[in-house]
């Protein structure tokens, strides 16, 4: 018998910002979504390698697990293949947090679980995000309300992974390989010798992708 999907909420006090409140006005926003059993400080460390234009907000996942936090628990999901209801619960928690922020053009960058969540956020609310970066991530099983809109709009998505990454199941990677080309303007990169991580070469590619896809206003 499956566990019911949890009702999740983010810790507003745990968010790491790259700029103070007054310095965020009028700038695009980039939301960072960390991987399993990590926290908001993890991905925030790559901020120095990303474009300066967007304000970065690094979020903490809502489920305490292992030495850190998770977007969906390993104890109620197959690793790398979460139930859609659990992924949607995490995505709704992020959307609730965004609702409380000033309106701004928004991009997403996630690693592993966070990469899957970045894509799931676009699938639930495709009109709210300008682009997504999914690093060592995958596509969650099942259909989502915004899939048809994504197939029409084809927003920019960067999907990077390593040849030696054996953390994400092959079936989850295959699902992403099938789904992403039809639902995004896909920039897919595979890095030779890279395991479940982010390489310096990949960081350069990520930075170029974000800079090329920052929304131009006015």
N, C-alpha and C positions, 0 to 999 in steps of 0.2 A: 504493500500500500504506500503510495507516494506521500511525502511530507507536504503539507500545504505551503504555498509560497509565503514567505515572510513579508511583513510590512516594515520597510527599512527607512532609516533617516540618517542623513549625514551629520557629522559633528562640525558645526560652523567654525568653532574655535580652532579646529585642527587644520584648516585650510592654510597653505603657504602661498603667499602672494609675492610676485616679483616687484610690485610697486605699491606705494601707499594709496589710500583711497582717492585723494585729490589728483594723483598722477595717473589714475586709470581712466579719467573722463575723456571720451572721444577716441579711445584706442580700441582696436580689436582685442578679443580675448582668446587665449589658448588654454584649454583645460587638460591637465595631465591626470591619467588614470593608471595607478601603479599595478603591479602584478600580485600574485597570490602570496600571502603571508609576509607582505612588505608594508610600507606605509608611505605617507605623503612626502617624506624627505628623500625617498629613493630616486624617483624620476626627476625631482626638482634639481638634482645635481647636474642634469644635462642642460639646464637653462642657459648656462654660459655659452653653449655651442649653438643656440638657436637664435633666430632673428630677434632684434631688439624691439621691433614695432609692436608686437602683441603683448598685452599684459598676461602673465602666466599665473594660473591658479591651479595648484596641485592639491587634489582632494584625497581624503582618507576613506578607504572602503568601510562600510558600516558593520561588518561581521568580524569580531575578534577571532583570530584563528592562528595557531602556531605562534611564532614569534612576532606576528604582525596582524594584518587584517586581510579580509577577502571580500570580493564582490559577490561571490556565490560559494557556498561551503563545499569542500571536498566530501563531507560526510553525507550530503544530500544530493550529490551529483557524481556522475562518472567524470574523472579528471579530463579536462579538455572538451567535455561534451555536456554542459549544464542543461538542465531542463529549461525550456523557454520561459516558463513562469518565474523561475528564480532569476534568470537574467533580466527579465522585464521588471521585477521588483527592484533590482539594483538600478536599472536605468531610470525608473520612475523617481527613485530617491535623488538621483542627479538632476533630473528635470525639475523636481520640486525646489532644489537648491538654486538652480538657474532662475527660476521664477522670482526668487527673492533678490536677485542681482539687477543692477541697472541694465537696460537693454544695450546690447553690443553685438557686432558680428562675432561669431564664435566658431573656432575650430577645435578638434579633439585630437589628442595623442595618447595612446594607451599601449601598455606592454603586457603580453600574455593574456591573462584574464582581462586586464584593462583594455587590451586591443580588441578583444571580443566585445567588451562593453561599449567601446567607441562605435563599433559598427552597429551594435544593437540600438544604441541611442539614435543613430541616423535612421534605422529601420522603424523606430517608433515615432520619431519627430523629424522627418527629412527636411522640413522647411526651416528648422531652427539652426542648422549647422552648415557652414560653408565648405568644410573639408574634414577628412579624418586621416589619421596616421595610425596604422595597426602594426605593431612590432611584435614578431613572434606570436601573432594572434590568429584568430580563426573566426568562422561564422557560426553562430548558435543555430541549433536545429529548429526546424519548423518555419512556418510562414509568419510574417509580421504585417501590421496594418499599412506601413509605409512602403512596402516592397514595390508596389506598382508605380508609386510616385518616383522612387529611386530609379526604376527601370526607364522612366521617361526623362528624368532630369540629369542622370549620370553625374553626380557630384564627384569632385576629385578625391581619390583614395590612394594613399601610399601603403603598400603591404610589403614589409620586409621580413625575411627570415633566413636562417642559416642552414647550410647543407648538413650540419651535424646536430641539429636540434631534434632530440628524440623525446622531448617533454610533452609536446602536443601530439595526440593520436593521429595516425595517418588518415583516418576517416574524417576527422575534423579539418585537416588540411585539404583533403579532396573536396569537401563541401565548400570551402572557401574558393578553391580553384574553379569550381563550377559556378558559384553564385556571383562572385565579384565582377567578372567581365560584363555581365548583363545588367548590373545595377550600379555601376560607377564608371568614371573615367579613370581607369586603373593604371597606376604606376607600380608594377610588381618587381621587386628586386630579391635575388637570392645570392647570399654571400658565402663564398667558398670557405669551408673550414670553421664557420661560426656555429657555436652551440646555442644554448638558450640565453641569449644576451644581445647586446648592442655593440657594434664595432665602430671604430673611428671613421672608417669609410662610410658606414651607414649613417652616422651622425651628419656627415657632410651632405649626403643625399637628402636626408630629412630636412636639413636647413634650407637647401635649395628648393625643395618641394613646397615648404611652408611659405617661403618668400614669394614664390611664383603664384601661390594661390591665396595670398592675403587679399581680402576684399578691398576693392578700390571704391571709395565713396567721394562723390562730388566731382 
